Amino acid sequence: MELRIEEADKDMDPIDLYDDLREEDMLEILGLMHHPRDAVYMSYATSSKCYSVRDEYNTLYCSFGVAPINGTNIGSAWLLGTRKLPNIKKFFLKHSAEKVDDLLQGFDYLTNFVMRSNKLSIRWLEWLGAEFNDCQYENYLSFILERK
């Protein structure tokens, strides 16, 4: 399998992602009182940078990016995957870190919330060196990701 991380196609990738969104990501979005379709499309639309992982057949595995938080020098990081993402988790962990360094450019740090049961996302954030804290949302953690 030949995988690549490339700049996301903000018109087409949301369609492919929403059609095959991982259950864990869908539950995380619903738990924050958003509709998954709206969250997927807004993630791409508001991002200053976002990337997608695809294979040689152009199959989408996930997208991740950062959206500026208005009035601050802080970015809101996000990762949303298709049901195929667990099949490439080693590739993703190994190769996404360099893109995350790019996402951090221009921001003091990145932050957001992750559902405690979203183990794949938590492992990715841990791999990147994120710090976790309790937050105002039940069953969620806030995280901060800074430059290493």
C-alpha positions in Angstrom: 0.0 0.0 0.0 1.3 3.4 -1.0 0.2 6.1 1.4 0.7 9.9 1.2 -0.1 12.9 3.3 -1.0 15.9 1.2 -2.8 19.2 1.4 -6.5 18.5 1.8 -8.9 19.2 -1.0 -11.4 21.4 0.9 -14.2 20.7 -1.7 -14.0 16.9 -2.1 -12.4 15.6 1.1 -15.3 16.6 3.4 -17.7 14.5 1.2 -15.5 11.4 1.4 -14.8 11.9 5.1 -18.4 12.4 6.1 -19.5 9.4 4.1 -17.2 7.1 6.1 -16.7 8.9 9.4 -15.4 6.8 12.3 -18.0 6.1 14.9 -15.6 7.4 17.6 -15.4 10.7 15.9 -19.1 10.9 15.3 -19.8 10.3 19.0 -17.2 12.9 20.0 -18.9 15.5 17.8 -22.4 14.6 18.9 -21.2 14.8 22.6 -20.2 18.4 22.0 -23.7 19.1 20.6 -22.8 19.5 16.9 -24.1 17.6 13.9 -21.3 15.5 12.4 -21.9 16.8 8.9 -21.6 20.4 10.0 -18.5 19.7 12.1 -16.8 17.9 9.2 -17.5 20.7 6.7 -16.7 23.5 9.2 -13.4 21.8 10.1 -12.2 22.2 6.5 -13.8 25.6 5.9 -12.3 27.3 8.9 -8.8 25.8 8.8 -5.8 27.8 7.8 -4.0 24.5 7.1 -5.3 21.0 6.7 -3.9 17.7 5.4 -5.4 14.4 4.2 -4.0 10.9 4.1 -4.8 8.9 0.9 -3.5 5.8 -0.8 -2.6 5.1 -4.4 -6.3 4.6 -5.2 -7.2 8.0 -3.7 -9.0 6.4 -0.8 -9.3 8.8 2.1 -8.2 7.6 5.6 -8.3 10.8 7.6 -7.8 14.6 7.6 -6.3 16.8 10.2 -5.7 20.5 10.5 -5.8 23.7 12.5 -8.3 26.6 12.6 -7.4 29.9 14.2 -9.2 30.9 17.4 -10.5 34.4 16.8 -8.7 37.2 18.7 -5.9 34.9 19.9 -2.6 33.4 18.7 -3.9 29.9 19.5 -5.0 27.2 17.0 -7.8 24.7 17.3 -6.4 21.4 16.2 -8.6 18.6 14.8 -8.3 15.1 13.5 -11.2 13.2 11.9 -10.9 9.8 10.4 -12.7 7.3 8.2 -13.3 3.7 9.4 -10.2 2.8 7.5 -7.9 4.9 9.7 -7.1 2.1 12.2 -5.5 0.2 9.3 -2.8 2.7 8.8 -2.2 3.9 12.4 1.6 3.1 12.3 2.1 5.1 9.1 0.0 7.9 10.5 1.8 8.2 13.8 5.2 8.1 12.1 4.5 10.6 9.2 2.0 13.0 10.7 4.4 14.6 13.2 6.2 16.7 10.5 2.9 18.1 9.3 1.9 18.9 12.9 5.0 21.0 13.2 3.7 22.9 10.1 0.3 23.3 11.8 2.0 25.0 14.8 3.6 27.6 12.6 2.2 31.0 13.5 0.5 29.8 16.7 1.7 29.9 20.3 0.1 26.4 20.8 -2.7 24.2 19.6 -5.7 23.1 21.7 -9.1 21.4 21.6 -11.1 18.7 23.3 -11.0 14.9 22.9 -13.5 12.4 24.2 -11.9 10.1 26.8 -13.1 7.0 24.9 -11.5 8.2 21.6 -8.3 6.1 22.1 -6.9 6.4 18.6 -7.0 10.2 18.8 -5.6 10.3 22.3 -2.7 8.0 21.3 -1.9 10.3 18.4 -1.9 13.3 20.7 0.3 11.5 23.2 2.7 10.6 20.5 2.9 14.3 19.5 3.6 15.3 23.2 0.2 16.8 24.1 -0.6 17.7 27.7 -4.1 16.7 28.8 -6.3 18.3 31.5 -9.8 17.8 32.8 -12.3 20.3 31.3 -15.9 21.5 31.6 -17.3 18.8 29.3 -18.1 15.5 31.0 -16.1 12.5 29.5 -13.8 14.9 27.6 -10.2 16.1 28.1 -8.7 19.3 26.9 -5.3 19.2 25.4 -2.5 21.6 24.6 0.1 20.9 21.9 3.3 23.0 21.8 6.4 23.0 19.7 9.0 20.5 20.9 
